[in-house]
Amino acid sequence: MRVLVIGGGGREHALVWKIKKSPLVKEIYALPGNGGISEIAFVEKIPVNDFENILKFSLAKKIDLVVVGPEEPLALGITDFLEAKGIKVFGPNKKASLLESSKAFAKEFMKKYGIKTAEFEVFTKEEIKKAKDYALSLLRKDNFCVVKADGLCFGKGSFVLKDKESTFKVIDDLLINQRLGKAGEKIVIERCLFGQEVSLIGITDSENLLLFLPSQDHKRLLDNDEGPNTGGMGAYSPVPFFKKELALKAYEKIFQPLLFGLEKEGIFYCGVIYAGIMVEKEDLYVLEFNVRFGDPETQAILPLLKSDLLEIILLAKEKNLKKELEFYDKSCVCVVLASAGYPYQYEKGKKITFLKKGEEEEKNIIFHAGTEKKNNEFYTSGGRVLNVCGLSKNLKEAQANAYSLIKEIYFEGMQFRRDIGKKGIDYEENNPSKS
């Protein structure tokens, strides 16, 4: 088969790396790809939203399957566009992608189909006084509230607030000053939940659903979950406190009602579904749905997948997802190396030095994100530059393997968190009996 992966981040490098291992693959391509992907696949710098040129490329290369990585082309309808031209795509259609591209749609959907989520209300510019009154009522009750832009903001549209002044400023910034443009024309204000966040990602053919191992993302820039929100500074998998019983509960209380609701609404959904879950004691609340693989969670979960990912994707496309996923009995810790200035204005064009050439896949994998290759050298080209993964039989050793390899990598202004996986390691050490 000829497979095309859309995207150019660490998630797409992990997807290309895993799909390429399948004996079903004849050739693999990525648009636009990155420096690392260019070493294992054919790449061409076609932007993810340039549907016409993606179509031309797909027809010219006789692509059998397109796998879409990022959320934006899905929200804009790349699946509908390419499938109308006879090209098979793995990724939900535009209507199904509303689960991610509209927070208001997702919250109303959860409320309608009994999926637990934080108490919320939706507001527009005309309802600004009501919005502020509602936010104030949450602040009085909980000392916190959350304001979210309705549309896609690439991890930058959610604000956890704890006083009247900052809350009102965010509401004004979004609804009046249009700080996030169209994405903030409508806002969701919700109760702030406290607990442990877990990312649970599955593949569905619209009737059946298979879950990957749970993972935990680290959204904040700095250690101890401090600093601004980012697209994600690292992840680890599996999550030791998220036992099999909780995964089963998530399947029954979140994913089954989701599939039931989609069918009721007449929305066909074939692709990846990701639930961002808050675990409060034994209760599971959905913070958000995403309609694609998480980044950087994918980089932590795919190295643990024993099954052939391409075979699973094809079974989903055939509406025959009856096979169980198999996993290696290992842990993976993925640490993001970012450019100076990220998540704001960051520097580019810094040469990346790898002191150690090549990594042993048993212990380490590096997935490239914002990199480009020139004259056989790698240079930074994005905010998140590299994903350094450590693998081992437990999280502590996996973490050690990741940070050990980071010592062999350098670029000017390189920043990273030093506590990725700590919550899971602390749990493992305090609860030696794993299940």
Secondary structure as UniProt FT lines:
FT   STRAND          2..7
FT   HELIX           10..20
FT   TURN            23..24
FT   STRAND          27..32
FT   TURN            35..36
FT   HELIX           37..39
FT   STRAND          42..43
FT   TURN            48..49
FT   HELIX           51..60
FT   TURN            61..62
FT   STRAND          65..68
FT   HELIX           71..75
FT   TURN            76..77
FT   HELIX           78..84
FT   TURN            85..86
FT   STRAND          89..90
FT   TURN            94..97
FT   HELIX           98..101
FT   HELIX           103..112
FT   TURN            113..114
FT   STRAND          120..124
FT   HELIX           125..127
FT   HELIX           128..142
FT   STRAND          145..149
FT   TURN            154..155
FT   STRAND          158..161
FT   HELIX           164..175
FT   TURN            179..180
FT   HELIX           181..184
FT   STRAND          186..190
FT   STRAND          196..204
FT   STRAND          209..211
FT   STRAND          215..217
FT   STRAND          220..222
FT   HELIX           223..225
FT   STRAND          226..229
FT   STRAND          234..237
FT   TURN            240..241
FT   HELIX           244..250
FT   HELIX           251..255
FT   HELIX           256..264
FT   TURN            265..266
FT   STRAND          271..280
FT   TURN            281..282
FT   STRAND          283..290
FT   TURN            295..296
FT   HELIX           297..301
FT   HELIX           302..304
FT   HELIX           309..317
FT   TURN            318..319
FT   STRAND          331..338
FT   TURN            340..343
FT   STRAND          351..354
FT   TURN            361..363
FT   STRAND          364..368
FT   STRAND          371..374
FT   TURN            375..376
FT   STRAND          377..380
FT   STRAND          384..392
FT   HELIX           395..406
FT   TURN            407..408
FT   STRAND          409..410
FT   TURN            412..413
FT   TURN            420..421
FT   HELIX           422..430
//
